[in-house]
């Protein structure tokens, strides 16, 4: 079996979780962002179907000694498009770093859907953003992360499977997202 290769994009520095600035100071946002990223990386690294996990970030993340690729700050979509093309002979996953309730079951559902359809996408809770993409070897899509990315990705691949799992849908971008974080996770992430 061709194992899956995963990449986890992470914003760092002043831009990290800037929409949370009314609820957290810069240090708090950095801690939260780091804790969520380490959680996502750990879930992926412990999944037997995943052959490699690479963090895409401006600087290496303390606590992560796995794969790392420097984000050249040329735009996330261009960097991910290049990564997808360079690894087109492999099964590929793009999973965003701000998914604090991501579980192995969520990842397995995404992989199983991509196995069946060739490509799968996990939208955010609002159904407008894209929190994860899975592409079987040879399948491509141009990354359009940002506003309305779900629609833009589906326009390219109407046959793409949509995977609506709690851990893939729940991202933390706003103070309301932080408040909606389930109590059992709030202690881990909101106290970061």
C-alpha positions in Angstrom: 0.0 0.0 0.0 1.2 3.5 -0.8 1.2 5.3 2.5 -0.1 8.8 2.9 2.1 11.8 3.1 0.8 14.7 5.2 1.7 18.3 5.4 0.5 20.6 8.1 0.6 24.4 7.4 1.1 26.6 10.4 1.2 30.4 10.6 3.6 31.7 13.2 4.5 35.1 14.6 2.3 38.2 14.6 -0.1 36.7 12.0 -0.8 33.6 14.0 -4.4 33.6 15.1 -4.7 37.3 14.7 -8.6 37.1 14.7 -8.2 36.0 18.4 -6.5 39.3 19.4 -9.6 40.6 21.2 -9.6 37.5 23.4 -5.9 36.7 23.8 -2.6 38.5 23.8 0.2 37.6 21.3 1.9 35.1 23.8 -1.4 33.4 24.4 -2.2 33.1 20.7 1.3 31.6 20.1 0.8 29.1 22.9 -2.7 28.1 21.6 -1.4 27.8 18.0 1.5 25.7 19.1 -0.6 23.4 21.3 -3.2 22.8 18.5 -0.4 22.2 15.9 1.3 19.7 18.2 -2.0 17.9 18.7 -2.6 17.7 14.9 0.9 16.5 14.2 0.7 13.9 16.9 -2.6 12.5 15.6 -1.2 12.2 12.1 2.2 10.8 13.2 0.4 8.1 15.2 -1.8 7.0 12.3 -0.5 3.7 10.7 -1.7 4.8 7.2 0.5 7.9 7.2 4.0 7.4 6.0 5.3 10.9 6.7 4.2 14.1 8.4 5.8 17.4 7.5 5.2 20.7 9.3 5.1 23.7 6.9 6.1 26.8 9.0 8.5 29.8 9.1 10.4 28.2 12.0 10.7 24.7 13.5 8.1 24.1 16.2 9.5 23.3 19.7 8.3 19.9 20.6 8.1 18.6 17.0 11.2 16.7 15.8 9.5 15.2 12.7 9.6 16.5 9.1 9.8 20.3 8.6 9.7 22.5 5.5 10.4 26.2 5.7 7.4 28.3 4.6 9.1 30.8 2.2 6.2 33.3 2.7 5.3 33.3 -1.0 1.7 32.4 -0.3 0.3 29.3 1.2 -1.6 28.2 -2.0 1.5 28.4 -4.2 3.6 26.5 -1.6 1.0 23.8 -1.2 0.5 23.5 -5.0 4.2 22.9 -5.4 4.2 20.3 -2.7 1.3 18.5 -4.2 2.9 18.4 -7.6 6.3 17.4 -6.2 4.6 14.5 -4.5 2.0 13.5 -7.1 3.1 9.9 -7.1 2.1 9.6 -3.5 -1.2 9.8 -1.6 -1.3 13.3 0.0 -3.0 15.0 2.9 -3.1 18.7 3.7 -4.4 19.1 7.3 -4.5 22.6 8.9 -2.9 23.0 12.3 -5.8 24.6 14.1 -8.0 21.5 14.6 -8.0 20.9 18.4 -10.4 18.0 18.5 -9.0 16.1 15.5 -9.0 12.3 16.1 -7.7 9.3 14.3 -11.3 8.4 13.4 -11.5 11.8 11.6 -8.3 11.1 9.6 -9.4 7.6 8.8 -12.7 8.9 7.4 -10.9 11.4 5.2 -8.5 8.8 3.9 -11.3 6.2 3.3 -13.3 8.9 1.3 -10.3 9.8 -0.8 -9.6 6.1 -1.4 -13.1 5.8 -2.9 -13.4 9.1 -4.8 -9.7 9.9 -5.6 -10.1 13.2 -3.7 -11.8 14.2 -0.4 -12.2 17.5 1.4 -13.2 18.4 4.9 -15.1 21.7 5.1 -15.2 23.9 8.2 -18.3 24.1 10.4 -19.7 26.9 8.3 -19.2 24.9 5.1 -17.3 27.7 3.4 -13.7 27.0 4.4 -11.5 23.9 3.8 -9.7 22.4 6.8 -8.3 19.3 5.1 -7.7 17.9 1.6 -6.8 14.3 0.7 -5.7 13.3 -2.8 -4.8 9.9 -4.0 -1.7 9.5 -6.1 -2.1 11.1 -9.5 -5.1 13.2 -8.5 -4.6 17.0 -8.3 -6.4 20.1 -7.3 -5.1 23.7 -7.2 -5.1 24.9 -3.7 -7.5 27.8 -3.0 -7.3 28.1 0.8 -8.8 31.3 2.0 -12.3 32.9 1.7 -14.8 30.6 0.1 -12.2 27.8 -0.4 -14.8 25.0 -0.1 -16.7 26.2 -3.2 -13.5 27.0 -5.1 -12.1 23.5 -4.5 -15.4 21.8 -5.4 -15.6 23.8 -8.6 -12.4 22.1 -9.7 -13.4 18.6 -8.6 -17.2 18.3 -8.3 -16.6 14.5 -7.7 -14.6 15.2 -4.6 -16.0 13.5 -1.5 -17.1 15.8 1.3 -16.1 14.6 4.8 -18.1 16.1 7.6 -16.5 14.9 10.9 -16.4 16.9 14.1 -12.6 16.9 14.5 -12.1 18.0 10.9 -14.8 20.7 11.0 -13.9 22.3 14.3 -11.2 24.9 13.7 -10.3 27.8 16.0 -10.1 31.2 14.3 -12.3 33.5 16.4 -13.2 34.1 20.0 -16.6 32.4 19.4 -14.7 29.3 18.2 -12.7 29.3 21.4 -15.9 29.6 23.4 -17.4 26.7 21.5 -14.5 24.5 22.2 -15.9 21.4 24.1 -15.1 21.6 27.9 -12.9 18.5 27.8 -10.6 20.2 25.3 -10.9 23.8 26.7 -8.6 23.0 29.6 -5.9 21.7 27.2 -6.1 24.4 24.6 -7.7 27.5 26.0 -5.4 27.5 29.0 -2.4 27.4 26.7 
